[in-house]
Structures are given as C-alpha cells and as structure tokens.
Amino acid sequence: MRSHQAGELMLAETAASAGTTSERAQALLEDLRRLVPFDGAWLALADPMGHGYRFLASLDLDGPIVEFLSGPLMARDVEVTGTDRARPPLSPSDLPYPAEELPTWAECLIPSAINEALALALVTPEGRHVGFLALLSGDRRPPSPLTRRRLGRLGPVLAHGIDPMRSLLTAAHLVHGATAGVVLYIDERCQALPGLPADELLTPSSPVLATARERIGDGHVYSSFLWPVGGSHAPRGHVRVTALAAPEDVPPGLTGLALLSPASDVHGLTPRELEVLGLLVEGCSNQQIAHTLVVAPRTVAAHLEHVLGKLGAPTRTLAAVRAERGGLYVPAPLAGRHG
C-alpha cells in the first residue's frame, strides 16, 4: 500500500513538472508501470478538431504496433463505436478508406503476443477530453477489477500531465491583469480559457476575434491592440486585446489565444484620435481617413496634429511605429479597411 502511495505521488509530481508535453507523457508512462501492470503502452492527444488522436508517447511497443494504433483504427474502433461525449463520433464515411478494409485488433496485435488491452479516455477534472491511453498485455486474463479501479483513479492525473491547455495557460500568464480569454481554433471556433470568465467581446463571430486571428495569421507571435467598448466612439473606454500564437507543443488545430485586459496609458489620446491613429498605422492617407470616418480632410489634419504632439513624434511614420509598439493601435472596422 505504501509503495503504491509513493508511486501515485511520483506520478502526480511528473504530471505537474515542466518540460514539453511529449517529455511529460513519456515520463508518465514510466511512472505508471509501477502502479498498473502492462507489457506495452500507447498514449495520444485528442485532436481538438474531433478527428481521432495524435500519437504522443509509447513504451515497449515496436514500430508496427505504434503505427497501427496511430492509424485509422483509432478512428474506427474508438470514435465510431465509442461513447465520448466531449465531441461527436466520426461516421464510417469519414474514414480514409472503407472500414471493412481496416485490420482488426486481433489481426494486428495477437501475432505480436498482445492478448488483452485496457483503454482509458483521459478527461480533466473540468470535464475536458484531452487524450487516450491504451495499456497492452500478453496475459490472456482480463485486467482485474482492482487494476481497472486504480487506473480510473489515475486518469485525471494523466489527463493533467498531457493537457495542451497547460502550455496555453503559461502563455496567458504573459498578459498582466487578464480579465477574460479564449482559445482560438483553426476552424473559427473558440473555447473559454480555464480560470478566466467569458466576455461578450470574445464570441466566435466577434470582430475582436477576427482581428486577433488576422494578426496571428500574419505571423505575429505576440500582438496587442485596443478595442472600443460600447461602439466605435468608445463610450465605455477601451479594452486591451492581446493575441498570442499557440506554442509549438499544442495540437495543430489550436492557433492561439485572445485575452482581454484593462487598457494601459493611452497618452491622453481621445477615442477619435485613437481611431485616426489606427488608420494611420494601416497606411491610410488623410483623404482615406476622412472617407472612412466621414469627416472633412481638415478635421483629419487637426486630429493628426494632436496625435503627433501627444506621442512626441515629428512624423506620421514615427507616430505609427510608436502606436504599434506601444499597443495604441485601434483596428479600423473590417468592412472599411483602407477607405
């Protein structure tokens, strides 16, 4: 009993350790062997797009078995027949070739002396499905109820260890005072970031997220801009939006983060001056700014004179550079870009 408690503590410490997701996954399998008997193990991340699993780590399995487990079999045997509530299962038509042409577990694993398997969907304590574990054994006897219960108890620990949200949360800590945040998916979906509340500005159809996606797509690893609250004239002031590209060790379907935080010093610029400055950053001429804002060119010239003075910039170009670097950029309406 005491050895098992020590083993579970070691597993929890590994799950909470630093390093890449792949490194933690491999170490978790090594620790798990001290607690649950198996002859080989396969661990995978759930594809955030809902199309199967992505291989993460294995232990004592040869290449053909790992390739077999990482292939279309998982889509057929786990998703088509499974009961994973975190996402809809695939239909047989979603598979790369007809399901009847796929080999069975018995055809591939029994010749390799694998007779039994114990599988576990890895779900975080918050209910997010993050991965899948398969423990393979040459023993012809099914796993005991004690082994099943123990593995089920360890499931949330393993899920925490491979949870891709951990890397995203680490990146989110770069933003001081974040009040809301979402994870951005490649298919235009978004998901609330654990630990931060939702916000009406961060809904899937929000222009805030469209702008954040655009800046991540342009290659910005870290980008910050201002957004008017309550309308283009910012009757409730501005909020700062930070767009962060996803770290390298998260699944490919995750593109980045969008976080809200209080707006910092805006150098005394009025909402209209910030709007003019945003168009200046986008390279608009005075005439284009006037057309976009539906004001006279001389009004634009007066605003720009105030902007240059407040930023201490002798030229338009320098003002635009300082605005971008200082996070004073207010994106123009997406439908009215460049006049």
N, C-alpha and C positions, 0 to 999 in steps of 0.2 A: 504493500500500500504506500509506504513512504517513498519507494523508488518511483512509483507512478506519479505521486505528487511532485517529486523533483523533476520528473520528465515533463509534466504539464507546465510547470513553472518555466522550464527551459524553452518549451515551445512558445509560450507567451512572450518571453523575452526576445526570441528570434522574430516573432511576428511584429514586435514593436521596434525592431532595430532599424538602423539607417541602411543605406545602400540601394541598389536598384531592385525593382520588383522581381526580376529573374534571379538575382542573388538570394533574396529572401526566400523565394519559392524553393530553390534547391536546398537551402539550409532547413526549411520547414520539413521537407520530405525526410531528410536525415534524422531530424529530431523525432518525427512521427514514428519511425521504425522502432524506437524504444518503447512506444506505447501501444502500437497496434501491429500485429503480425502480418507481414505480406512479403511476397517474393519480388514484386516489381510495382512501381507507382508511376502514374501519369497525372500531371496537373496542368490545367488550362484556364485561361481567362475567358469569360463570356464576351462574345462580340457585342459591343454596345448597339450595333445596328440590328441585332436579333437574328444573326445568321450563323449559328453554331458557336464554335470555340476556337481560340487561338492557343497553340501549344506554348507552354511556359517552362515546364521542367519535367524531368523524368528521373527514375532511379532504378538501376539494374534491369533496364529493358534494352534489347538490341534495336538497331535502326529500323528493320522492317516492322516491328511491332509499334514503335513510336509513329512511324509513317502511317500505319493502318489506323491507329487511334486518332491521329490528327487529320485524317481524311474525311470523305463524305459519310463514313459510317456514323460519326457522331451526330451528323445532321439527321440521318435516318433513325437510328436507334434511340437517340436521346430526345430530339425535338419533335419528330413526327409522332412518336408514341409516348412521349413524356408528358408530365403534368406541371411544367414550370410555369407558375403564374406570373412571373416577372415580365414575360413577353409572349406574344402569340407563337405557337409552334409553326414550323415550316410544313407545307404540304409536299407530297411526293413530287409534284411538278416543279418545286423549287430546287430539287437536287440537280447536280451537273449531268447525271445520266440516269436511266431508269433504275428505280430502287431494286427491281428483281435482279439486276446485273451486279449489284454490290455483294461482296462476300459477307458471310455471317461471322459472328464472333467465333463460333465453333470451328469454322473452316480455317480461320487465321490463327487462333490462339491455342487450340488444343494441340496442333502439331508442334508448338513451341513449349509444350508441357504446362500450359496455363489452363487450369480446370475450373477455377472459381474467380469471381470478381465481386468487389464491394464498391459501389459507386455512391457518391455524395454530391449533391448540389450545394455549393458554398454560398451562404446567404449571410449578410452582415446583420448585426442586432437591429439595424433600422429597417431590415426587410429588403435590402437591395441584393439581387442575384449577381454575383461577381465572378463565379468560376465553377469548375467541375473537377472532382477528384475521382480517380479510378485506382483502386488497390487490387492487384492481381496476385493469385496464389496457385501453386501447383498442387495443393491439397485438394482432394476430391470432396472433402466435407465442407458444407456451407459455413460461413463465419458464425461464431457463436453469438447468442443474444448479448452477452457481456461486451464482446468486441463491437457489435453494432451500436450499443448504447454509448460506449466510450467514444467511438468515432463521431457519433452525433453530437456529443457534448463538446468535442474539439472543433466542430465545424465552424462556429463563429470566430474562433481564434485563427484558423487557417484563412477564413474569408478576410479578416482584418489584415493579415500579412500580405495578401496579394491585391488588396483593394486599390484600383487605379486612382480612386479619389484622393488617396493619401498624397500622391505627387501633386495633384491639383490644389489640395489644401495648403501644401507647403508653398506653392507659388502664390496662392492667395494671401499668405501672410506678408508678402512684399508690399501690400497695399495697407497703409496705416488707416485705421478707423473705418474699415469697410462696413457698410450697413446692409448690403444685400449683394447677392451674386448668383450667377448661373453658369452651368457647364454648357458649352456650345458643341453641338454635334454636326457632322458633315451634311446631314440630310435636313438641315434647317431646324431640327428640334432643339430644345434646351431643357435643362433639368436643374432644379434648385440645388445650390451648393450646400452640403450638410453643415449645419451650425449657423447659417445665415437665413434671415427671413426672406419671403418673396417681396417683390415690388412691382407695381403696375408698369413701370418703365421697362421691365425685363420679361415681357411676354414674347412668345415666338414671333408675332407679327410686328413687334415694336421697331420703329426706325432706329432706336438706340442700338438694338442688336444687329440690325442691318449694317449700321456704320461700323460696329465693332468687328463683325465678320469681314467687312470690306478691308479694314486696316490689317487684320490678321492675314487675310488673303494677299495683301500687298507685300507681305514679308516682314511686318513689324512684330518683333518678339514681345516688345513692351510698348504700349501706346496709351496716352492719356488725353482726354478732351473734356470739354464742358458741355452740358446739355441743359437747355432752359426748362424749368419746371412750370407747368401750367399754361404753356403756349410759347410762341416764338418771342414774345416780349418779356418772358421770364417774370410773370407777376409774383412767383414764389421763389425767385432767385435761380441759381444754377446748382447742379449737382455734378460732381466729377465722375466720369466714366473711365475705367481702366480696362483695356483689352490686353489679355495675355495669351500668347500662343501656348499650346499644350506642350508639356515636357516630352522628351523623346521616348520615355518608357511607358507611356499610356497607350491603350489600343488605338489603332489608326482612325477609328470612327469619331474620336474626340478631337476637336480642333482647337479649343482654347477656353478661356474664361472671360466673362464680363462682370465687373464689380462696380458697385456704386459706393461713393464716399463723399463726405462734405467737401464743397468747393473751397480751395485754399485762397489766398490773397489774389484778387483779380486786378490789383494795381489801380483801383479806383475807376476802372472802366465801366461804363454803363452797359445795360443789356444791348442797346442799339450799337454801341461802339464795339462790343464783342462780336456782334453779328457781322458788322463791316469787316472786322479783323479776320473773322473766319473766311469770308470770301476773298480777302487779300491773301490769306495763306493758300487758298486754292488757285491763286494766279489770276484772279479776275481783274479786269481793268475798271477804272472809275465808271465807265459807261455800263459795263456789265453789272457792276454792283448796284448802280442806280436802277437798272432794268429789273434786277432780281428783287430789290427791296421796294420798288415802285416809289422812288423818291427822285428829286432833281439831282443832276450831277454836282451842282454847287453844294448841296447838302452833304453828299458823299465826301467832297473835298474838305468840308468843315469837320466832319467826323474823323477823317484820316489825320487831319492836323492835330486833333485832340489825342488820337491814339498814339501818334509818334511822340508827342510830348510826354504822355504818361508812361510810355515804355522807354523813354530816353533813347529813342532810335532816330538817327538822322535820315534814314532812307526807308522806303517801303519794304525793300528786301530784308533789311536787318530787323524791322518790326515783325515780319512774317517768321523769320528764323527764331526770334525770341519768343514769339507766341507759341510756336510748335514745341520748342524745348521747354518752355515754362508751363505747358499744359493749358494754355489760354485759348486754344483752338475751339471754336464752336462750329460744328459742321453745318453747311448750308442744307436746306431741305433737299432730299434726294431727287425730287422731281425737278428742282430748279437749279441743279448744279451748272456752274459756268454760264449763268444767264440764259 
